[in-house]
Amino acid sequence: MSEASLILDVRATLGEGPIWDTRESVLWWIDINECRLHRFDPATNRNEAFEIGQRVGTVVPRASGGLMLAVQDGFATYDPEIRKLGVVADPEAHLPQNRFNDGKCDPAGRFWAGTLELVEEDMTAGTLYCLYPDGRVEPRVPDVGISNGIVWTSDKETMYFIDSPTRRVDAFDYDNETGEISNRRTAIALPEGMGYPDGMAIDSEDKLWVALWAGWGVARFDPITGDLLEKIDVKASQVTACAFGGPGLRDLYITTARRDLDDEALKAQPDAGGMFHIKLDVAGVPSSEYAG
């Protein structure tokens, strides 16, 4: 086992959603409960915060410039230069008790993101949505508890998705031309004591890197066999997400949280909420941009 190092001592309440922006060679990430978007430049070690004004669940680059966010009020554009947010679609305007959480873009540039209940009690309250480049929004997976990691394989034929309370990573057959999904099945079932699957990344060998909430690390799995291949230890229990970045996409950046930790736990985990980093032998794949 290897151990990640603390690279940014930011003490985020709920650090999440890291994604490498190849346009600027920076890492975007978020602090959900503090309603902040962050831009981290590893070359200068500078981290810049952007106040969004509402909870933000995830961030992706936008092909036409700027960013796309999934926020409390739905899918939104965001221009970091002028710090302007513009909601483009709110599929759950009738569900003020819900918010958007994790999400990413598929290889065709559709933006997928899912919801959960703010109080996290009803484990069927959420839905996974797909925002098409033309602005259409379609619900794709209903009855979701805590919508989290989502990635696609290099052949564009399989989508992997995490609903955290199930403690599974599920696979779907995926049609890149239409965005249709089918044939849901379990790819990985986390064993007892390993925590809950949270955010997720995929590498150039189509292996999955799963952040382990209450699991003190990031695990690499073979989704075909379900086997655990290795684990990266992190000096924080609430590991939320990970993303490949840096030269050759061989740097793994890992976000963590302080949420749900009492004073005693925080004393034992002074680095909780920080950004961690480890250099890997395997490379990641570039993140897809929203095509709209």
Buried (B, 14 or more C-beta within 10 A) or exposed (E): EEEBEBBBEBBBBBBBBBBBBEEEEBBBBBBBBBBBBBBBEBEEEEBEEBEBEBBBBBBBBBBEEBBBBBBBBBBBBBEBEEEEBEBBBBBBEEBEEBBBBBBBBBBBBBBBBBBBBBEEEEBEBBBBBBBBBEEEBEBBBEEBBBBBBBBBBEEBEBBBBBBBBBBBBBBBEBBBEEBEBEEEEEBBEBEEEBBBBBBBBBBBEBBBBBBBBEBBBBBBBBBEEBEBBBBBBBBBBBBBBBBBBBEEBBBBBBBBBBBEBEEEEEEEBEBBBBBBBBEBEBBBBEBBBBBB
